[in-house]
């Protein structure tokens, strides 16, 4: 079954809304510049480690993993308890250790090594589909890897992106996070996906917080449906 795209309806009903929101956020937070971060396999493992914990804890767990094992092959061959002990600072180590080993094992089985660079040449949704077939990798984790490592136009929908976009009325209220990953791709221009992602997260952290959104000083307020359900 094909899923209807949200963007044409949105554009018909609320012309220029996406441009307005992106311009307002750019004015407030600047234009984030994309730069590749880690190798994609490292980013994938780090993103799995960051599930249900802070970035700082995930970084600590990743650094300890890198300190104890010389390469991904050594991680795969290690006893699962040893891997769990290395990543304990990232929380949920008993779940994440077998998940990381399983993901790495599967990549090696399919590709003959642990490299994921081939994903950077794929069509974005196909690359995301490739990753989400791996146990423990959802659309958010896959989108993080592909957006941050390759600049592929995918939108990781975390709690901030989900909250801000639904409040404004860019994503329908009640749309589950998994579905929001596709809806967001229909809403934001491909060439501004990274900017949109980074500035929506910043907005969620600094202004549009979960409990007390600072609508009084928010430049998006004139068109935000959280403020006015009938906003244009
Ligand atoms: S007006 Fe309020 S609810 Fe809307 S985006 Fe701004 S802070 Fe969030």
py3Dmol code that shows the C-alpha trace and the ligand (Angstrom):
import py3Dmol

protein = """\
ATOM      1  CA  UNK A   1       0.000   0.000   0.000  1.00  0.00           C
ATOM      2  CA  UNK A   2       1.404   3.405  -0.865  1.00  0.00           C
ATOM      3  CA  UNK A   3       1.271   6.103   1.754  1.00  0.00           C
ATOM      4  CA  UNK A   4       0.000   9.529   0.789  1.00  0.00           C
ATOM      5  CA  UNK A   5       2.551  12.295   1.001  1.00  0.00           C
ATOM      6  CA  UNK A   6       1.930  14.979   3.631  1.00  0.00           C
ATOM      7  CA  UNK A   7       3.779  17.763   1.854  1.00  0.00           C
ATOM      8  CA  UNK A   8       1.427  18.651  -1.017  1.00  0.00           C
ATOM      9  CA  UNK A   9      -1.526  18.866   1.391  1.00  0.00           C
ATOM     10  CA  UNK A  10       0.522  20.932   3.801  1.00  0.00           C
ATOM     11  CA  UNK A  11       1.674  23.264   1.051  1.00  0.00           C
ATOM     12  CA  UNK A  12      -1.895  23.704  -0.208  1.00  0.00           C
ATOM     13  CA  UNK A  13      -3.295  24.388   3.225  1.00  0.00           C
ATOM     14  CA  UNK A  14      -0.422  26.394   4.652  1.00  0.00           C
ATOM     15  CA  UNK A  15       1.727  27.754   1.835  1.00  0.00           C
ATOM     16  CA  UNK A  16       5.232  28.770   2.781  1.00  0.00           C
ATOM     17  CA  UNK A  17       5.020  27.300   6.290  1.00  0.00           C
ATOM     18  CA  UNK A  18       8.131  25.128   5.997  1.00  0.00           C
ATOM     19  CA  UNK A  19      10.171  28.018   4.570  1.00  0.00           C
ATOM     20  CA  UNK A  20       8.896  30.261   7.346  1.00  0.00           C
ATOM     21  CA  UNK A  21       9.862  27.806  10.077  1.00  0.00           C
ATOM     22  CA  UNK A  22      13.305  27.077   8.648  1.00  0.00           C
ATOM     23  CA  UNK A  23      14.030  30.776   8.157  1.00  0.00           C
ATOM     24  CA  UNK A  24      12.935  31.585  11.720  1.00  0.00           C
ATOM     25  CA  UNK A  25      15.116  28.842  13.181  1.00  0.00           C
ATOM     26  CA  UNK A  26      18.078  29.829  11.024  1.00  0.00           C
ATOM     27  CA  UNK A  27      17.736  33.412  12.222  1.00  0.00           C
ATOM     28  CA  UNK A  28      17.725  32.186  15.809  1.00  0.00           C
ATOM     29  CA  UNK A  29      20.374  29.454  15.746  1.00  0.00           C
ATOM     30  CA  UNK A  30      22.354  30.005  12.557  1.00  0.00           C
ATOM     31  CA  UNK A  31      23.058  27.704   9.652  1.00  0.00           C
ATOM     32  CA  UNK A  32      24.610  24.450  10.857  1.00  0.00           C
ATOM     33  CA  UNK A  33      27.371  23.227   8.613  1.00  0.00           C
ATOM     34  CA  UNK A  34      27.455  19.535   7.791  1.00  0.00           C
ATOM     35  CA  UNK A  35      30.781  17.808   8.283  1.00  0.00           C
ATOM     36  CA  UNK A  36      31.339  14.063   8.295  1.00  0.00           C
ATOM     37  CA  UNK A  37      31.948  12.771  11.798  1.00  0.00           C
ATOM     38  CA  UNK A  38      33.115   9.200  12.395  1.00  0.00           C
ATOM     39  CA  UNK A  39      33.395   6.265  10.010  1.00  0.00           C
ATOM     40  CA  UNK A  40      29.861   4.914   9.495  1.00  0.00           C
ATOM     41  CA  UNK A  41      30.356   1.646  11.403  1.00  0.00           C
ATOM     42  CA  UNK A  42      31.693   3.601  14.387  1.00  0.00           C
ATOM     43  CA  UNK A  43      28.725   5.959  14.143  1.00  0.00           C
ATOM     44  CA  UNK A  44      26.321   3.013  14.027  1.00  0.00           C
ATOM     45  CA  UNK A  45      27.804   1.423  17.156  1.00  0.00           C
ATOM     46  CA  UNK A  46      27.885   4.771  18.938  1.00  0.00           C
ATOM     47  CA  UNK A  47      24.254   5.425  18.029  1.00  0.00           C
ATOM     48  CA  UNK A  48      23.199   2.025  19.364  1.00  0.00           C
ATOM     49  CA  UNK A  49      25.090   2.857  22.555  1.00  0.00           C
ATOM     50  CA  UNK A  50      23.236   6.181  22.786  1.00  0.00           C
ATOM     51  CA  UNK A  51      19.813   4.511  22.841  1.00  0.00           C
ATOM     52  CA  UNK A  52      18.086   5.408  26.138  1.00  0.00           C
ATOM     53  CA  UNK A  53      21.074   7.272  27.543  1.00  0.00           C
ATOM     54  CA  UNK A  54      22.908  10.568  27.201  1.00  0.00           C
ATOM     55  CA  UNK A  55      25.436  11.317  24.471  1.00  0.00           C
ATOM     56  CA  UNK A  56      28.108  11.663  27.138  1.00  0.00           C
ATOM     57  CA  UNK A  57      27.489   8.175  28.556  1.00  0.00           C
ATOM     58  CA  UNK A  58      27.418   6.721  25.063  1.00  0.00           C
ATOM     59  CA  UNK A  59      30.735   8.397  24.185  1.00  0.00           C
ATOM     60  CA  UNK A  60      32.305   7.005  27.353  1.00  0.00           C
ATOM     61  CA  UNK A  61      31.097   3.500  26.526  1.00  0.00           C
ATOM     62  CA  UNK A  62      32.320   3.813  22.939  1.00  0.00           C
ATOM     63  CA  UNK A  63      35.761   5.036  24.044  1.00  0.00           C
ATOM     64  CA  UNK A  64      36.105   2.126  26.446  1.00  0.00           C
ATOM     65  CA  UNK A  65      35.090  -0.318  23.724  1.00  0.00           C
ATOM     66  CA  UNK A  66      37.730   1.170  21.415  1.00  0.00           C
ATOM     67  CA  UNK A  67      40.325   1.036  24.189  1.00  0.00           C
ATOM     68  CA  UNK A  68      39.727  -2.643  24.946  1.00  0.00           C
ATOM     69  CA  UNK A  69      39.385  -4.007  21.410  1.00  0.00           C
ATOM     70  CA  UNK A  70      41.661  -3.236  18.460  1.00  0.00           C
ATOM     71  CA  UNK A  71      38.965  -3.647  15.789  1.00  0.00           C
ATOM     72  CA  UNK A  72      35.372  -4.757  15.173  1.00  0.00           C
ATOM     73  CA  UNK A  73      36.442  -8.348  14.566  1.00  0.00           C
ATOM     74  CA  UNK A  74      37.780  -8.495  18.115  1.00  0.00           C
ATOM     75  CA  UNK A  75      34.462  -7.146  19.438  1.00  0.00           C
ATOM     76  CA  UNK A  76      32.512  -9.817  17.565  1.00  0.00           C
ATOM     77  CA  UNK A  77      34.772 -12.628  18.804  1.00  0.00           C
ATOM     78  CA  UNK A  78      34.835 -11.487  22.418  1.00  0.00           C
ATOM     79  CA  UNK A  79      32.567 -13.111  25.034  1.00  0.00           C
ATOM     80  CA  UNK A  80      29.374 -11.111  25.244  1.00  0.00           C
ATOM     81  CA  UNK A  81      29.931 -10.524  28.963  1.00  0.00           C
ATOM     82  CA  UNK A  82      33.274  -8.859  28.227  1.00  0.00           C
ATOM     83  CA  UNK A  83      31.663  -6.523  25.711  1.00  0.00           C
ATOM     84  CA  UNK A  84      28.895  -5.747  28.213  1.00  0.00           C
ATOM     85  CA  UNK A  85      31.503  -4.912  30.834  1.00  0.00           C
ATOM     86  CA  UNK A  86      33.272  -2.534  28.420  1.00  0.00           C
ATOM     87  CA  UNK A  87      30.111  -0.581  27.625  1.00  0.00           C
ATOM     88  CA  UNK A  88      28.581  -0.562  31.091  1.00  0.00           C
ATOM     89  CA  UNK A  89      28.748   3.254  31.333  1.00  0.00           C
ATOM     90  CA  UNK A  90      26.300   3.465  28.420  1.00  0.00           C
ATOM     91  CA  UNK A  91      23.525   1.688  30.344  1.00  0.00           C
ATOM     92  CA  UNK A  92      21.494  -1.368  29.301  1.00  0.00           C
ATOM     93  CA  UNK A  93      24.786  -3.125  28.624  1.00  0.00           C
ATOM     94  CA  UNK A  94      23.242  -6.601  28.785  1.00  0.00           C
ATOM     95  CA  UNK A  95      20.972  -5.679  25.882  1.00  0.00           C
ATOM     96  CA  UNK A  96      23.342  -3.504  23.917  1.00  0.00           C
ATOM     97  CA  UNK A  97      26.319  -5.883  23.935  1.00  0.00           C
ATOM     98  CA  UNK A  98      24.558  -8.730  22.077  1.00  0.00           C
ATOM     99  CA  UNK A  99      22.829  -6.161  19.864  1.00  0.00           C
ATOM    100  CA  UNK A 100      26.155  -4.625  18.800  1.00  0.00           C
ATOM    101  CA  UNK A 101      27.762  -8.019  18.246  1.00  0.00           C
ATOM    102  CA  UNK A 102      24.749  -9.184  16.245  1.00  0.00           C
ATOM    103  CA  UNK A 103      24.723  -6.099  14.042  1.00  0.00           C
ATOM    104  CA  UNK A 104      28.448  -6.344  13.341  1.00  0.00           C
ATOM    105  CA  UNK A 105      28.203 -10.075  12.650  1.00  0.00           C
ATOM    106  CA  UNK A 106      25.374  -9.542  10.179  1.00  0.00           C
ATOM    107  CA  UNK A 107      27.233  -6.763   8.358  1.00  0.00           C
ATOM    108  CA  UNK A 108      30.248  -9.047   8.007  1.00  0.00           C
ATOM    109  CA  UNK A 109      28.135 -11.956   6.794  1.00  0.00           C
ATOM    110  CA  UNK A 110      26.518  -9.826   4.113  1.00  0.00           C
ATOM    111  CA  UNK A 111      29.450  -7.671   3.063  1.00  0.00           C
ATOM    112  CA  UNK A 112      32.580  -9.688   3.911  1.00  0.00           C
ATOM    113  CA  UNK A 113      33.905  -6.878   6.110  1.00  0.00           C
ATOM    114  CA  UNK A 114      32.602  -4.298   8.555  1.00  0.00           C
ATOM    115  CA  UNK A 115      32.655  -1.251   6.278  1.00  0.00           C
ATOM    116  CA  UNK A 116      29.430   0.611   5.553  1.00  0.00           C
ATOM    117  CA  UNK A 117      30.788   3.152   3.085  1.00  0.00           C
ATOM    118  CA  UNK A 118      28.737   1.594   0.267  1.00  0.00           C
ATOM    119  CA  UNK A 119      25.588   3.058   1.866  1.00  0.00           C
ATOM    120  CA  UNK A 120      26.703   6.562   0.945  1.00  0.00           C
ATOM    121  CA  UNK A 121      26.138   5.880  -2.743  1.00  0.00           C
ATOM    122  CA  UNK A 122      22.630   4.454  -2.317  1.00  0.00           C
ATOM    123  CA  UNK A 123      19.291   6.190  -2.661  1.00  0.00           C
ATOM    124  CA  UNK A 124      18.559   7.509   0.876  1.00  0.00           C
ATOM    125  CA  UNK A 125      15.470   5.430   1.691  1.00  0.00           C
ATOM    126  CA  UNK A 126      17.073   2.296   0.246  1.00  0.00           C
ATOM    127  CA  UNK A 127      20.130   2.866   2.434  1.00  0.00           C
ATOM    128  CA  UNK A 128      17.866   3.329   5.449  1.00  0.00           C
ATOM    129  CA  UNK A 129      15.973   0.138   4.551  1.00  0.00           C
ATOM    130  CA  UNK A 130      19.292  -1.746   4.383  1.00  0.00           C
ATOM    131  CA  UNK A 131      20.197  -0.683   7.909  1.00  0.00           C
ATOM    132  CA  UNK A 132      16.817  -1.219   9.557  1.00  0.00           C
ATOM    133  CA  UNK A 133      16.915  -4.883   8.559  1.00  0.00           C
ATOM    134  CA  UNK A 134      19.593  -5.286  11.219  1.00  0.00           C
ATOM    135  CA  UNK A 135      18.171  -6.329  14.590  1.00  0.00           C
ATOM    136  CA  UNK A 136      18.228  -3.392  16.992  1.00  0.00           C
ATOM    137  CA  UNK A 137      18.526  -0.724  14.282  1.00  0.00           C
ATOM    138  CA  UNK A 138      15.402   1.406  13.878  1.00  0.00           C
ATOM    139  CA  UNK A 139      14.717   4.276  11.506  1.00  0.00           C
ATOM    140  CA  UNK A 140      16.119   6.863  13.907  1.00  0.00           C
ATOM    141  CA  UNK A 141      19.440   5.081  14.357  1.00  0.00           C
ATOM    142  CA  UNK A 142      19.709   4.403  10.623  1.00  0.00           C
ATOM    143  CA  UNK A 143      18.876   8.006   9.746  1.00  0.00           C
ATOM    144  CA  UNK A 144      21.467   9.360  12.193  1.00  0.00           C
ATOM    145  CA  UNK A 145      24.204   7.265  10.583  1.00  0.00           C
ATOM    146  CA  UNK A 146      23.226   8.191   7.030  1.00  0.00           C
ATOM    147  CA  UNK A 147      22.630  11.891   7.654  1.00  0.00           C
ATOM    148  CA  UNK A 148      25.714  12.514   9.767  1.00  0.00           C
ATOM    149  CA  UNK A 149      28.189  10.271   7.940  1.00  0.00           C
ATOM    150  CA  UNK A 150      27.137  10.884   4.341  1.00  0.00           C
ATOM    151  CA  UNK A 151      24.817  13.867   4.417  1.00  0.00           C
ATOM    152  CA  UNK A 152      22.007  11.755   2.931  1.00  0.00           C
ATOM    153  CA  UNK A 153      18.699  13.658   3.192  1.00  0.00           C
ATOM    154  CA  UNK A 154      17.034  11.676   5.977  1.00  0.00           C
ATOM    155  CA  UNK A 155      15.421  13.005   9.139  1.00  0.00           C
ATOM    156  CA  UNK A 156      16.173  11.265  12.437  1.00  0.00           C
ATOM    157  CA  UNK A 157      13.032  11.910  14.466  1.00  0.00           C
ATOM    158  CA  UNK A 158      14.054  12.028  18.091  1.00  0.00           C
ATOM    159  CA  UNK A 159      11.896  13.283  20.944  1.00  0.00           C
ATOM    160  CA  UNK A 160      12.710  16.954  20.200  1.00  0.00           C
ATOM    161  CA  UNK A 161      12.059  16.769  16.457  1.00  0.00           C
ATOM    162  CA  UNK A 162       8.835  14.859  17.071  1.00  0.00           C
ATOM    163  CA  UNK A 163       7.545  17.288  19.681  1.00  0.00           C
ATOM    164  CA  UNK A 164       8.434  20.505  17.820  1.00  0.00           C
ATOM    165  CA  UNK A 165       7.124  19.364  14.425  1.00  0.00           C
ATOM    166  CA  UNK A 166       3.825  18.117  15.843  1.00  0.00           C
ATOM    167  CA  UNK A 167       3.311  21.267  17.924  1.00  0.00           C
ATOM    168  CA  UNK A 168       3.868  23.528  14.950  1.00  0.00           C
ATOM    169  CA  UNK A 169       1.582  21.354  12.848  1.00  0.00           C
ATOM    170  CA  UNK A 170       4.134  20.071  10.353  1.00  0.00           C
ATOM    171  CA  UNK A 171       3.478  16.465  11.366  1.00  0.00           C
ATOM    172  CA  UNK A 172      -0.017  15.329  12.357  1.00  0.00           C
ATOM    173  CA  UNK A 173      -0.567  15.022  16.098  1.00  0.00           C
ATOM    174  CA  UNK A 174      -0.583  11.363  17.049  1.00  0.00           C
ATOM    175  CA  UNK A 175       1.631  10.220  14.183  1.00  0.00           C
ATOM    176  CA  UNK A 176       3.866   7.524  15.656  1.00  0.00           C
ATOM    177  CA  UNK A 177       7.600   8.294  15.625  1.00  0.00           C
ATOM    178  CA  UNK A 178       8.346   5.562  13.077  1.00  0.00           C
ATOM    179  CA  UNK A 179       5.780   6.999  10.666  1.00  0.00           C
ATOM    180  CA  UNK A 180       7.070  10.519  11.359  1.00  0.00           C
ATOM    181  CA  UNK A 181      10.390   9.539   9.771  1.00  0.00           C
ATOM    182  CA  UNK A 182       8.677   9.253   6.405  1.00  0.00           C
ATOM    183  CA  UNK A 183       6.347  12.205   6.902  1.00  0.00           C
ATOM    184  CA  UNK A 184       9.304  14.459   7.706  1.00  0.00           C
ATOM    185  CA  UNK A 185      10.979  13.487   4.442  1.00  0.00           C
ATOM    186  CA  UNK A 186       7.913  14.680   2.602  1.00  0.00           C
ATOM    187  CA  UNK A 187       7.825  17.938   4.527  1.00  0.00           C
ATOM    188  CA  UNK A 188      11.402  19.253   4.457  1.00  0.00           C
ATOM    189  CA  UNK A 189      13.421  19.993   1.304  1.00  0.00           C
ATOM    190  CA  UNK A 190      16.139  17.424   0.678  1.00  0.00           C
ATOM    191  CA  UNK A 191      18.868  20.029   0.525  1.00  0.00           C
ATOM    192  CA  UNK A 192      17.869  21.453   3.913  1.00  0.00           C
ATOM    193  CA  UNK A 193      17.358  18.202   5.835  1.00  0.00           C
ATOM    194  CA  UNK A 194      20.535  18.514   7.904  1.00  0.00           C
ATOM    195  CA  UNK A 195      19.791  22.148   8.747  1.00  0.00           C
ATOM    196  CA  UNK A 196      16.202  21.256   9.654  1.00  0.00           C
ATOM    197  CA  UNK A 197      17.280  18.361  11.868  1.00  0.00           C
ATOM    198  CA  UNK A 198      19.944  20.251  13.801  1.00  0.00           C
ATOM    199  CA  UNK A 199      17.872  23.405  14.300  1.00  0.00           C
ATOM    200  CA  UNK A 200      14.724  21.514  15.323  1.00  0.00           C
ATOM    201  CA  UNK A 201      16.713  19.700  18.009  1.00  0.00           C
ATOM    202  CA  UNK A 202      18.277  22.948  19.182  1.00  0.00           C
ATOM    203  CA  UNK A 203      14.828  24.544  19.259  1.00  0.00           C
ATOM    204  CA  UNK A 204      13.452  21.651  21.301  1.00  0.00           C
ATOM    205  CA  UNK A 205      16.284  21.939  23.796  1.00  0.00           C
ATOM    206  CA  UNK A 206      16.443  25.719  24.154  1.00  0.00           C
ATOM    207  CA  UNK A 207      12.968  27.057  23.436  1.00  0.00           C
ATOM    208  CA  UNK A 208      10.246  24.497  22.734  1.00  0.00           C
ATOM    209  CA  UNK A 209      10.845  22.358  25.799  1.00  0.00           C
ATOM    210  CA  UNK A 210       8.505  19.529  26.712  1.00  0.00           C
ATOM    211  CA  UNK A 211       7.029  21.122  29.837  1.00  0.00           C
ATOM    212  CA  UNK A 212       7.379  24.864  29.411  1.00  0.00           C
ATOM    213  CA  UNK A 213       7.712  25.947  25.803  1.00  0.00           C
ATOM    214  CA  UNK A 214       8.805  29.591  25.636  1.00  0.00           C
ATOM    215  CA  UNK A 215       6.183  30.581  23.076  1.00  0.00           C
ATOM    216  CA  UNK A 216       6.389  34.225  24.144  1.00  0.00           C
ATOM    217  CA  UNK A 217       9.877  34.574  22.694  1.00  0.00           C
ATOM    218  CA  UNK A 218       9.570  32.039  19.880  1.00  0.00           C
ATOM    219  CA  UNK A 219       9.730  33.425  16.321  1.00  0.00           C
ATOM    220  CA  UNK A 220       7.665  30.480  15.050  1.00  0.00           C
ATOM    221  CA  UNK A 221       4.692  31.455  17.253  1.00  0.00           C
ATOM    222  CA  UNK A 222       2.721  33.400  14.566  1.00  0.00           C
ATOM    223  CA  UNK A 223       2.282  30.175  12.592  1.00  0.00           C
ATOM    224  CA  UNK A 224       2.398  27.570  15.354  1.00  0.00           C
ATOM    225  CA  UNK A 225      -0.719  25.504  15.962  1.00  0.00           C
ATOM    226  CA  UNK A 226       0.215  24.872  19.571  1.00  0.00           C
ATOM    227  CA  UNK A 227      -0.308  28.607  20.123  1.00  0.00           C
ATOM    228  CA  UNK A 228      -3.226  28.993  17.735  1.00  0.00           C
ATOM    229  CA  UNK A 229      -4.911  25.840  16.370  1.00  0.00           C
ATOM    230  CA  UNK A 230      -6.136  27.946  13.461  1.00  0.00           C
ATOM    231  CA  UNK A 231      -2.711  29.395  12.623  1.00  0.00           C
ATOM    232  CA  UNK A 232      -2.252  30.005   8.879  1.00  0.00           C
TER     233      UNK A 232
END
"""
ligand_1 = """\
8
LIG
S 5.431 28.755 19.525
Fe 5.745 27.503 21.362
S 5.032 25.460 20.827
Fe 5.315 26.589 18.911
S 7.397 26.091 18.262
Fe 7.521 27.965 19.449
S 7.946 27.314 21.547
Fe 7.215 25.525 20.406
"""
view = py3Dmol.view(width=600, height=400)
view.addModel(protein, "pdb")
view.setStyle({"model": 0}, {"cartoon": {"style": "trace"}})
view.addModel(ligand_1, "xyz")
view.setStyle({"model": 1}, {"stick": {}})
view.zoomTo()
view.show()
